[in-house]
Each structure stands twice: as C-alpha cells, then as structure tokens.
Amino acid sequence: MTQRRDALQSLHAIAFRQAGYFSAAQAVDVGFSHQAQKYHVDAGNWLRVERGIFRLRDWPAAVDDVLVLWTLWSRRLGVVSHTSALAVHGLGVLDPGVVEMTVPPGFRARTPAVRTHTAVLPDADVESRPGFRVTTPLRTLLDVAATAHQEAVDEVVAEALDRGVVAARSLRSRSDEMGDRAALRIERALQAASR
C-alpha cells in the first residue's frame, strides 16, 4: 500500500509540473505498469489525451496547456518557437493554426498539430516555463524573420522594441545567423520602426 501511495505521489508531482499531463514512460518510471495505466484510464482517473500521454482527471484548463502536451509528445526535445513563441511572449497577432516547435536534427515524429523546425538551439536562446521551453524573444524574432512575410516582421519587431523586450543592436548583430533573407527583413523592420 505504501509503495502504491508513493508511486501516486511521485506521479502527481510530475503532473503538477506539467499542467496535469504525464507520459506513459514517466508513469512507468514511478511504478505504474502498462496494465495499471490501462486500469486508471478505464476507471476514469486518468484521461488519455494522445498516444502515450495522459492527464489527471479534472485538471483545470489553462492557456499554455497545449504547449505542455506537445512538449511531452516531443519527448521534451521540442522547444516552442516561431509564431507560437510570439504568442507566449505576447507579441503580434500571428496565428499559425498549429503549434510551432524547434526540434533537434534527427527528430522524426510528425503530427498535423505541430509544425517542426530543425535546429540546435543554444541554451542562451531558450527560456523555461512551467511544463515547456520556449525560445527567447530575441531568438523568436530572428526565427520569424526567417519564415514570415515582411509586414509581419515589421509589426512584431516594432512592438518588441516599443515594449523594450529586445534591443535593436542585439537584433542587428544576430540577424546574419539566420541567413540573408532574415537579415534583410530585420534591417527593414528596424528602419521602419525608427521612422
């Protein structure tokens, strides 16, 4: 009985850090066999939300829940990025309709709900949030400059500068890392913002 209670407490501790979500592998790690997992789903204690991902029953919904879910789907390898990261940082109004994540080279999982971008992100370009990681505002703007149209880049760069989220010098100095097209879009956005 003590072992079962300890397993349940360990699982709840994991779920509380991940918006009520946990993976089948995490459940196994704390002592829930696949048979026990099926029992808890059938009994209604856990909700199966995705293949190999569960959520505690009656967990209150929050805005960032979907980001935690898809982070677990990526086996915690994915980092929320691009337009999804803009939303996390409260910049602009771009809506990709899917979650955008940057994943490491070799990542192969696919789902229509997630658009993946492949890159190795330096630690300095990533922030931790409860249950997921997200690119910093600076990296996010650089990613968006590499993929979005000029008007959208102008809008989010102007807003970020106005709010003091990034400095023009930082954007300019790092924009070449993302290629010529992104550097040009950043330069144009900075010029537009200074008018």
Secondary structure, DSSP 4 states (H G I P E B T S, - for coil): -HHHHHHHHHHHHHHHHTTTEEEHHHHHHHT--HHHHHHHHHTTSEEEEETTEEEETTPPP-TTHHHHHHHHHTTT--EE-HHHHHHHHT------SSEEEEE-TT----BTTEEEEE----GGGEEEETTEEEE-HHHHHHHHHHHS-HHHHHHHHHHHHHHTSS-HHHHHHHGGGG-HHHHHHHHHHHHHHH-
